[in-house]
Amino acid sequence: MDDATAKLDVLKVVELLARHGVEFLVIGGQAAILHGSPQLTYDTDLCYRRTPENLERLARALTEIHPTLRGASPDLPFRLDAQSLALGSNFTFNTDWGPLDLLAWVEPFGAYEALADRAEEYDLGTVRVKAISLDDLIAVKRHIRRPKDQMALFQLEAIKKLREAPG
């Protein structure tokens, strides 16, 4: 999958969720791309609101892309519905459109509500989408400290400096 395909996949996912009225934020590598990073990523990471109504909308939307639990045995029973989503928190799925990670809790901030007020909005042509703020994404990358995030952190900090530069 190339960079254009990765962007196309996130667009399809956010259009699907928007059509169902799901409250979510784009986080992770796709958020970095929205903020201007040249980073390449092959999955879509989303933080979602955990109200009963939103879990219903999320489950309904996801059934259209046939998610399966990534890394789980194929014979492990899993029913995707609002109750299953409520009983879990963070999910890693394979879908018809590629890998999708759903996070109810984002370290070091917490739940969707802790990030939503500072989220940045982007117009993707067919849909407006909210993404974790650049400052919050930098804080997440610093907190996680995975080796693969170090280059992303460098790029995100450079983007922040460019945004803050006068004129």
N, C-alpha and C positions, 0 to 999 in steps of 0.2 A: 504494500500500500504506500503510495507516495503522499507528499504533503497536501496536494490538492484533494486527494481522496479523503484524507483525514479531516480536512475542513468540510468537505461535502457531507461526511458522516455526522459530524456534530450539527451541521445545519439541519439535516433530516431529523435527528433526535430532538433538537429544540423545537422544530416545527411541530412534531408529533405531540410533545408535551404541552406546548402552547395551545394547540388545538383542543386538548383535553382540559385546559385550565389548571395545569399542575404548577405549583409554586416551587421554584428551584433556582439555584445559582450554578453557573458554569464555574468549575474550579480546576485546579491542576494544569496540565499542559495546554489544554484547549483555552483556558483563561489566559495563560501566558501568551498564546498566539493572538488572542483578541486584544491584548494590551500592546502588541507589536513585536513580540519575540519571534525570531526565526526558528525557534525550537521545533523539532519534529516529534510528534507523538502519535501513537496508534490506538489510543483509547479515549473515551470520553468520561470525565469525572464530574459528577454533579452532587451538590448538597441539596437535600430536599426538606421541605417543611413537614413535620410529623403530626399534623392535625388529622383526625379521622377522615374528614372530607378530602383532604389532599392525598391521603394514602389510598382512598378509593379511586380518585382520579388517576393517580400514578399507576396503580395496578391495572386499571382499565387500559391505559395507554400502552403499558409494557406488553400486554398480551398481543398487541399487533406486531411486535418484533421478536416474539418467541424466545424469551430469555431462558437460559439454563445456567445453573450455578457453575462458575468457572472453577476448575480444580476438584470438583466433587465427582464421585462415582456416578456414571450415567443411570445406575439403578437406584440411586438415592431418591426417595420420594420428596418432591417439593411442589407445593401448590402456590402459585403466585396470586395472591389476593391481598386485600388490605390487612387482614388479620396476620398473615405471614410477615408482611412488611412491618407491622406494629410489634411483632414478637422479636424481630431482629433489629439491626441498626445499620451496619455497613454491609453492603452486598457487592460482590463482584460477579458480573454476568457475562456470558457470551450471548450475542444476539445476532439476528439476521444482518445487522448493519455493523457488527464488530463489537469489541469489548466495551462494556459499560459498567462503570463503578458508581454505585449510589452510596453516598455517605450522609448519615444523619448527624455525625459528630466529626468535626474537623479540628484537629489539634493545631495550635493550643487554645483555640477560641471557644469551641463547643458547638452548639446546635445552630441551625439555619438562622434563627433570630439574632444570634450574636454577630452575624456577618451581613445580614440583609440591609440594614440601614446605611452601611458604607459601600454597598455594591455599586459597580459602575455599569451603565446601560450602553449596549451597542446595537446599532441598526444593521441587521444582516440582509437587508433587502426585502425579504419576505416575512421577517419577524424581528421584533425587538427582544433582546435577551439581556438578562442581568448576569454579571460575572463578579466573582470575588474581587474586591478592590486590589489595586496594585500593591498598596502598603500591606494589606492583609496577606496577599499571596507571598510577598517577600517574607513576612513573619512566619508563615507556614513552612516555607522552604528552609529558613534558618532553624526552625524548631525540629523539623524532621531529620535534617543533616545526612540524608542518603548521598552517596557519592554521585549518583546521576543528577541530583538536584543542585550540585555545586555550580555547574555551567549555567543552568537555568537561573540560579540566584545571581550570578554575575551579569547575565543579560537583563534580568529584571531590574537590578540596581542601576544599570546603565540607562535603561528606559526611564526610570524615575529621575535620574539626573538630567536627562534631556527634557523631561516635562517641566522640571523646576528651573531650567536655564532661562534667563531673561531673553525676551525678544525672539 
